[in-house]
Structure formats: C-alpha cells, structure tokens
C-alpha cells in the first residue's frame, strides 16, 4: 500500500509536507514568527499617526460661532447652504488659517403649544406625521441655555419668537441692543423692545433665497460680552453681526 495514503492499520493520518519555498521563505517565516507583534503594532501606529496628521492638516478652526434655535429642523442641505452664505458674509479670516469658516450650531426647540401642534399634524388619511418627544425638546433647550450662558464662542443667535421671549423674560440684560452695534439699521427692522432684528427685514435674508428655510419670524440678536469672552472673540463676532445686518448688494 502506498505510504502517502491513510494507514488503516496504524490509524494515523499521513504527514503532509509543505514546500519549503526557498531560503527567502524560510527567512521570512522565521522573522514573522519572532517579530509579528512588533510589525502589527508598528503598522497600527503608522496608521493612527497618518489619520491624525490628515485630520490636523484638514481641520479648520471656525472664525465665528453662530447659533440657530427654533421650531424648524434644517435639513442637511439647507444647513450647508445657510453656512455657505454665512461663510461668504464673514468679513475676514479672523484666525488667519487660510479659510473663512463659521461654526453654525442648531437646536430644535418648540414652545409647549408649538410642540402640541407639531405632534398633532396628520396627513390626508388622518395619520400622524410627526413625533418629537418632549424629553428631546427639554434637552435641546437645556443645551441652548448652556450655550447662551457659558459658551464664549457664540455671540450671535438666530432664534424663533417664542424662544426669544423666553430669553428676554429670563434675562434680557444678556442682549446687546442692535443700535449699539450699527446705527444704520432702520427702526422698522427692530423687535418691539428695540433690542434685536427681525431677520426677514434684513437685506441678507431677502437676497439669499437659501436662507428662506429659516422662518420669516426668526429673530437675530447679539450677546453682550461676559467675563468668559475674550476681546478678540467678542470683536470678531461683533464685526460678523454688523456684516449680517448691514449686508447690501
């Protein structure tokens, strides 16, 4: 019986011999046996360093921060369009990193009645089409309030009228009167309290149709400087706010 076949008497499988592949293969097998973990760790380290380097090289620090908070949920494309317009209106590259960039933060916040109406909407068949949990609404308002009170990177706010009323009711002293920033704004553009601007009255809103997803009753206001806001951040934001409300074509 051929030795390469199964030996029924011994019950042992025949030994399978692999080609030695030459001296190079032997040296590689020996190297890999003793150094494989070193190689794996080195490759992983190179990969991580490469990713971090790419991110550092492509990351752009924003020049100014702006907040939109209201009962309209900007879609991804709408958000990108609004940010693109704001980038273009930005007076200059304040941080000198080679690109004008606005950080646009959005919060979806309803008043109590707005939330009821939103969740009660139905289609033609009477099926409800929306559902926004009150817990989400509360958490978004909490985050907005934290940004308003503590985040020195955001001085410019675009908010819905019900949210603006809450800000004014809680502490209207945080708002810098618009006339202190620009004397060129007609009184008809201002809110009844004279502090903020009705976005729909501005030339920037009228000129750029991509801003129209923002509701017409959106109110634009500027935060006073606080102890946590450095002069550069404040002055840059002030220049941006002025550029927005004085925009003309």
LUMVO-190139 format. One record per residue (C-alpha): residue in one letter; x, y, z. Coordinates in steps of 0.02 Angstrom, whole numbers, padded with zeros to 5 digits, always signed. Layout:
N
aXYZ...
***
This chain:
249
x+00000+00000+00000x+00063+00174-00041x+00134+00260+00114x+00055+00426+00065x-00118+00354+00091x-00211+00330+00253x-00135+00185+00354x-00284+00083+00411x-00178-00024+00525x-00095+00117+00623x-00247+00232+00616x-00134+00383+00582x-00153+00516+00451x-00002+00531+00336x+00114+00679+00367x+00081+00823+00249x+00239+00910+00194x+00238+01087+00127x+00359+01155+00001x+00498+01249+00087x+00482+01390-00039x+00667+01425-00042x+00784+01519+00075x+00687+01681+00068x+00527+01600+00127x+00620+01517+00269x+00696+01681+00324x+00527+01769+00312x+00440+01632+00412x+00574+01645+00546x+00564+01835+00551x+00374+01834+00559x+00373+01704+00697x+00481+01809+00812x+00426+01985+00759x+00245+01977+00702x+00176+02076+00850x+00309+02209+00830x+00260+02226+00647x+00074+02232+00686x+00099+02366+00820x+00211+02467+00704x+00083+02461+00562x-00055+02513+00682x+00050+02657+00746x+00087+02718+00570x-00099+02707+00526x-00151+02808+00680x-00016+02939+00651x-00068+02955+00468x-00252+02980+00513x-00210+03108+00647x-00095+03201+00530x-00227+03209+00393x-00358+03271+00516x-00241+03404+00585x-00197+03463+00410x-00377+03470+00350x-00460+03534+00510x-00518+03715+00500x-00547+03811+00660x-00702+03922+00648x-00680+04110+00646x-00851+04147+00723x-00988+04045+00806x-01174+04068+00767x-01324+03980+00842x-01491+03943+00760x-01626+03886+00880x-01809+03869+00836x-01952+03757+00784x-01887+03722+00609x-01770+03575+00584x-01645+03623+00450x-01613+03479+00331x-01432+03436+00293x-01432+03527+00126x-01520+03678+00199x-01396+03685+00342x-01250+03677+00220x-01325+03817+00114x-01352+03931+00263x-01175+03900+00324x-01106+03934+00149x-01192+04104+00144x-01129+04148+00317x-00952+04097+00268x-00963+04215+00121x-01027+04360+00226x-00890+04338+00356x-00786+04498+00343x-00616+04413+00352x-00516+04260+00402x-00501+04313+00583x-00391+04170+00642x-00278+04178+00487x-00288+03991+00448x-00320+04020+00264x-00508+03993+00263x-00661+04091+00317x-00769+03973+00419x-00924+03997+00527x-00971+03868+00657x-01161+03852+00644x-01244+03761+00788x-01429+03718+00780x-01556+03672+00912x-01733+03610+00876x-01841+03690+01011x-02030+03711+01020x-02138+03807+01140x-02265+03699+01233x-02405+03744+01112x-02293+03728+00958x-02244+03552+01013x-02426+03501+01035x-02471+03570+00864x-02319+03488+00782x-02356+03316+00854x-02540+03333+00811x-02512+03358+00624x-02589+03224+00513x-02589+03176+00330x-02742+03164+00217x-02786+02995+00290x-02781+03062+00466x-02617+02976+00512x-02497+03072+00622x-02343+03125+00526x-02233+03197+00664x-02170+03146+00833x-02044+03246+00933x-02028+03187+01114x-02046+03320+01248x-01887+03249+01326x-01790+03294+01168x-01866+03466+01171x-01813+03491+01351x-01636+03430+01322x-01615+03542+01170x-01674+03692+01270x-01554+03647+01410x-01408+03638+01286x-01461+03803+01208x-01467+03885+01380x-01293+03819+01421x-01226+03890+01258x-01310+04056+01291x-01243+04069+01467x-01072+03989+01462x-01003+03960+01286x-00899+04114+01247x-00876+04057+01067x-01055+04102+01021x-01115+04282+01025x-01234+04283+00876x-01405+04200+00892x-01547+04171+00769x-01699+04110+00865x-01886+04085+00848x-02001+04217+00927x-02063+04107+01069x-01884+04065+01115x-01834+04247+01105x-01973+04290+01227x-01905+04162+01349x-01731+04236+01335x-01796+04412+01365x-01907+04357+01508x-01768+04263+01597x-01632+04392+01572x-01645+04524+01437x-01486+04605+01502x-01384+04474+01408x-01436+04552+01242x-01336+04694+01168x-01453+04822+01087x-01430+04816+00899x-01418+05005+00885x-01258+04999+00989x-01179+04894+00852x-01248+04983+00700x-01337+05149+00682x-01379+05109+00500x-01523+04991+00541x-01698+05062+00515x-01810+05058+00668x-01935+04955+00568x-01811+04811+00567x-01806+04802+00757x-01911+04699+00875x-02038+04791+00982x-01916+04802+01127x-01785+04881+01012x-01652+04753+01059x-01646+04632+00912x-01675+04623+00725x-01812+04535+00628x-01713+04426+00508x-01842+04438+00369x-01815+04627+00361x-01630+04614+00326x-01558+04626+00152x-01457+04466+00176x-01618+04368+00203x-01705+04449+00055x-01557+04423-00062x-01512+04243-00024x-01657+04125-00056x-01562+03982+00025x-01591+04072+00191x-01780+04063+00168x-01798+03893+00253x-01763+03992+00411x-01938+04051+00464x-01980+04232+00424x-02013+04269+00607x-01835+04220+00657x-01754+04350+00769x-01570+04395+00761x-01482+04458+00918x-01308+04484+00987x-01244+04436+01159x-01157+04560+01273x-00978+04522+01319x-00958+04419+01476x-00809+04383+01588x-00780+04220+01493x-00772+04304+01323x-00602+04369+01268x-00592+04531+01171x-00540+04451+01005x-00685+04328+01005x-00808+04465+01051x-00745+04592+00925x-00740+04464+00783x-00918+04411+00820x-00971+04593+00830x-00897+04626+00658x-00988+04474+00588x-01153+04529+00664x-01131+04702+00589x-01091+04624+00419x-01250+04521+00427x-01368+04664+00471x-01283+04793+00358x-01271+04673+00210x-01318+04752+00042x-01299+04712-00143
***
